[in-house]
Amino acid sequence: MKALTEFIAKALVENPEQVGVTQSRQGSRVRLELKVSKDDMGRVIGKNGRVANAIRVLLRVAAERDGQQVTLDVVEP
């Protein structure tokens, strides 16, 4: 999940070297925190949160295949 999130985020932003993803696990739940530069926050979140929600959908589908649940939080720098 972490690698997929990094791949998607790096493809969207202008500063891919500032993309960071932290992962914490609680049983079958996985929590991901995505950090990007302040200038790239709009690119990752999108208009009305559409891009962030699309990333969450992709992560949920990937997690379902492994029998897990995943949440994604975009954290302000």
Secondary structure as GFF3:
##gff-version 3
##sequence-region A 1 77
A	DSSP	alpha_helix	2	12	.	.	.	ID=ss1
A	DSSP	three_ten_helix	16	18	.	.	.	ID=ss2
A	DSSP	beta_strand	20	26	.	.	.	ID=ss3
A	DSSP	beta_strand	29	35	.	.	.	ID=ss4
A	DSSP	three_ten_helix	38	40	.	.	.	ID=ss5
A	DSSP	alpha_helix	41	45	.	.	.	ID=ss6
A	DSSP	three_ten_helix	47	49	.	.	.	ID=ss7
A	DSSP	alpha_helix	50	65	.	.	.	ID=ss8
A	DSSP	beta_strand	69	75	.	.	.	ID=ss9
###
